[in-house]
Amino acid sequence: MDTAQNLTLTFWTRDPAFARAADVAGVDRIGLDLERIGKLERQGGVGRCWISGHTEADLPAIAAALRDAWLFVRTNPLHPGSAAEIERLLAAGVRTLMLPMFRTVAEAECFIDLVGGRAEVVLLVEHADAALRIDDIVRLGGIDEIYVGLNDLGLSLGIRNRFAILDLPLFHDVVDAAHRRSLRFGFGGLARPDDRSLPIGPDLVYAAYARFGASSGLLSQVFVRADDPTAMITDVPALRARVRHWYVASGSALDAAAAALRSALAATATARV
């Protein structure tokens, strides 16, 4: 399989115009980020983090805008209302559900059981406790994908620069566990290839995707061009083309990109990026 060509891309939006444009552009999963519980307390004051204003009431308009993409939702962490929340989302036609901020095997198993095979399950590893238990977690049935949330995992580990996580043995353990079980795997967010405003260049992140064999990616909030949804129709194929460049690159080219990423990280060592 051409992993780059088949990279599963996900995009969060509450705007039907952006959802439709992303669908036309070939984004695979489009939907909402409904996570609220505990997020403000966890991320408050951290400039690199984002808390959405999405609500379940946005789902019908997003669903109506889609033709090919699967309707996607990041739920709240497990809480007393999780069962009812999941039932509402399934009834609304959601086909992929992502569980954030879980820490134990039991939490992951409970979420999988609540979904009951009625939608794809993506487990978002964004706490050190979950990463440390990854070998036991991936042994559970009913998981379709493991995704690493670099923002919150960095907060959990006390690391200011989220991309520094890519050099940690703990991150490599998560990658290896996902690959051993043939699960889709991804991490962080993807920016536009031509975005030169970021402290870590998008191309270095694309190269890391190839180096770790990622098969799933989340379009970052900075990917979109404000007030111009139609730009996604060209921006998404441009991203795929550049990612494909790295998936067929030589080992020496990937090693050089990894060294360049470490240099960029050193240059931004005291910044939150």
N, C-alpha and C positions, 0 to 999 in steps of 0.2 A: 504493500500500500504506500502511496505517496503521502507521507505524513503532512508535509507542508500544504499540498493541494487539499487535503482533507482535514486541515486544522479546524476544529469546531470553535467558531467564534460566537461570543455572547455579548449582548448589548442591553443595558438598562436604560429605559426611558419611559416617561409618562406622556410624551408628546406623540400623538398618532402620526403626524407628518414625518417625524424622525423615524418612527417605527416602520412606516411604509417604505421610506427611502432605504433604511437598513435592510429590509426584506428584499427589495429589488437589487441591492448591492450584493446579496448573497450571504448575509449574516445568518447563522444557523439557528440561534436562539435569541429571542427578544422578549423583554418583559420588565418586571418591576423588582425593585429592592425594597422589601417591606420590613426589613430589620429595624426595630426600635428598642426593644427591651434591653436595657443595660448599656446601650451603645454610646449615649451622650456621656454617661459617667466614665466610660472606658476611654473615649476618644476626645473628650472635651478639651479644648485648648490646643489640640495638636493640628497644626495648619495643614498637614498633608492628608488629613482624613476627611471623609465626606459622609454626611448623613442625609439621606434622600427625603424628599417630601412626598414620595409615592404612597398611595393608599389602595386598598382593594377596590374602591370605587372606580379606579382608573382602568381596571382590567378589561371591561367590555370594549372600550374604545381601542385599546391596544390590540385585543384579539381580532377586532373587525378590520384592523389595518394590515393584518398579516395574510399572506397567501401561501408561502412555503416554509417560513421559519416556525419553529416550535415556540409556544408560549412558555415563558420561563419566569420563575419567582424565587428570590431569596427570602426565606421565611424568617420569622423570629427564632431565636434559640429556643430550645425546649422549655415549655412553661405549662402551667395548668390548662391553658386554652389551646395547646398545640393540636390536639385531635380535631377540635372544631375548626381551627384555622386551616388545617390540611384538607378537611372535607370541603370547606367552602372553595378553596383554590382548585381542587380537582373538579368540583361541579362547574367552575368557571372555565374549564378547558385547559388548565395548566398541565403541560406535559413533562416539565423538568422542575424539580424542587431542590433547592440548595439549603443545607443546614449549616448555619454559622455558629461559631463560638461554642462548640461542644468540647468536652475535656476527657470524657471517659468512653470506654467501649459500650457500656450500658446505655449511654445517651445516644450514641450512633445506632445501636440496635433498636432502641425504642422508636427512633425516627423512621428507620427502615420498616419496622413493623406497622407503624401508623400509615405509611404510604402504601404498603401492602402490594407492591408490584404494579400499581396503577399509574405510575409516572417514573421517569428517570430520577435517580437519587445521586446528588452531588454532595460530597462531604467537604466542607471548607475547613481546612486545617489552619487555624490561626491562633492557637494557644500551644505553649510548649508541652502541656500535659498530653494533648492529643498527639502531637508529633512524637513524643516519647513512647506512646502506646501504638504507634502506627502498624507494627507487625501484627498485633492482635486485632486491630480495627479492620485491616484489609482481608482478614480471614472470614469476616462476616459475609453472608450472601446478600444479594440485593443492592450492591454498590455498583454504580456505573462510572463514577469519576471521583478522583481525588484532586482537589484544588488547594493550593497554598496561598493564603492571604498574607502577603508580605507586611502590610501595614500593621495589623494587629499582632502578628507573630513577632514582629520587631518590638512592639510595645511589651509583649509578654516576656521577651528575653532581655529587655532593657537596651536594645540596640537602636541607636538614633537613625542610622542609615539603612533603610530596609533592604537595599540590594546587597549589603554585606552578608545577609543571610545566605546568599547563594554559595558562599565559600564554607559554610558551617557543615560539619559532619551530620548534624541533625537534619538539615535539609536534604543532604544526599541520601540519608536513610529513608526519608519519605519518598523521594524519587524512586529509589530501588524497590521499595515495597510496592508501589503502584505498578511498576513495570513487571515485577514478578507475577502479579495477579492479572496482567494484561488489562489494566484499567486505564481509561483515559486520564491524562494528567496535565495540569497547567499551573501557572503561578503568576501573581502580580497582574499588572495591567499593561495594555499595548497602546502606544501613542501612534500618531501618524508618522510615516517615514520622513516627511519634510519638516517636522517640528524641531526647530533649532533652539527653542526657548528653554528646554529642559536641562537640568544639571547633569543627568545621565542620558546620553543620546539614545533615541529609540533603536538604532541599528545594533547597539551593544546588547540591548535586551532581546532583540530578534535572534542574535547569534547565540545568546544563552538558551533560548528556546530550542534551537537546534542541538546545542551541546548536551542538553538534558533530555532530549527526545520528547519534548512536550507535544501533546496532541490537542490541547484545548487552550483557548485564550479569551480573556475578557477585555473588551475595548474600554480604555480608561475614560474618565470624564473629560480629559483634555483632548480626546480624539476628535470630538465633534467641533465643527466650525459654527460658532454662534449664529443663529438666525439663518442658517443655510443648510437645511437637511439634504438637499440634492447633491451636495459635495460628497456625501457618503458613497454615492454611486460610483465615483472614481477613486475615492480615498481607500475604500475597502479592498478593491482589486490591487491597488498599489501596495498596500500592506502585504497582501498574500504573495505578490510577486517578490517583494524584498525578503520576506520570510523564506520563500522557496530558494532564493539565492543562498541563504545560509544553510539550508538543509542539504544542499548538494555541494557545499564548500568542503575543502580539504581539511584534514585534521590540523594541519599547521595553521591554516587560516582561522579556524575556531580557537586554537590556542592563542593566537595573536589577539583575537577579539577579547578573549578572557583576560589577557594581560592588560589590554586597553581599559577594560571595565574596572579592573583593580586600580589602575592609575587614576581613573575618574573618581572612584570611591575615595581614594586617598586625598584627592583634591577637594572633596566635599565632606571630609571626615567629621566635621563638627556641625554639619547641617542636617536637618531632617529632610530627606528626599525619598 
